[in-house]
Amino acid sequence: MIDKGKHNVLGVLVDAVDYDASVDRIRTAALAGAGYSVSALAVHGVMTGVDDDEHRYRLNHLDLVTPDGQPVRWALRWIGGPPLPDRVYGPELTLRVCEMARDNNLSIFLYGSTPDVLARLSQNLQERFPGLTIAGTESSRFGSTSEAEQREIAARIRASGAAITFAGLGCPRQEVFAYEYRDLLEMPVLAVGAAFDYHAGLLKEPPRWVQRGGMQWSYRLLQDPKRLWYRYTVLNARYLSKVLMQRLKLRSYDTDGPVAVPKPLRHG
């Protein structure tokens, strides 16, 4: 089990952890009924914090930020962090947490996406993990919610009896959700990227060798070039140049920024 604390990657605090440590932290919080916010961040997620001071504040106040992409894992090492055997990838973390939840009689809640995706995802997860209890599901509103609506959503999730909530809202909305709902729900809230679409069978995951080589971005770009071209060309190039500058100590990156407390966005 590897758990070597948080490290500054372009101003975003990323945890140097492996899967075992991540699942153990989530299990501990779930069994204690404690709020615990989690995100698996790839390059795009890190860059949302680089480009937005308020969002960087949110990311740096999440309890656990795992290195979802290989380029984030490599950056941790290049800037002086500990070597990690693998990234902690949102879709894989989802499966491992579901297995842990089943083994510990902890029910889960699925929030986000559409009713059709949630139905397929629920079926696939229960087939893969017989005995897993899915306490409830709720599709995204694909927009902001009022403070009253946010309290109502949290009340429905708590009333379901769930011990862990997965949020599949897309980056950065799901990180905002994890940040804002952490204390409202008093349970682990996991922002897990494309896990919903992958495990519902809507997207095909790339081969393992593509993932290990850090080329998953190119595979996804081929799947949806119109939507992802900017994320995986311009943002990737900016990320690499900034990591190089941090590695060579030509530039330092602030983990706090000028914003003390960001405005609540109340995504749902």
Secondary structure, DSSP 8 states (H G I E B T S, - for coil): --EEEEEEETTEEEEEE-HHHHHHHHHHHHHHT--EEEEEE-HHHHHHHHH-HHHHHHHTTSSEEEE-SHHHHHHHHHTT----SS---HHHHHHHHHHHHHHTT--EEEEES-HHHHHHHHHHHHHHSTT--EEEEE---SSB--HHHHHHHHHHHHHTT-SEEEEE--TTHHHHHHHHHHHHHTSEEEE-TTHHHHHHTSS----HHHHHTT-HHHHHHHHSHHHHHHIIIIIHHHHHHHHHHHHTTS----SS-S-SS-----B-
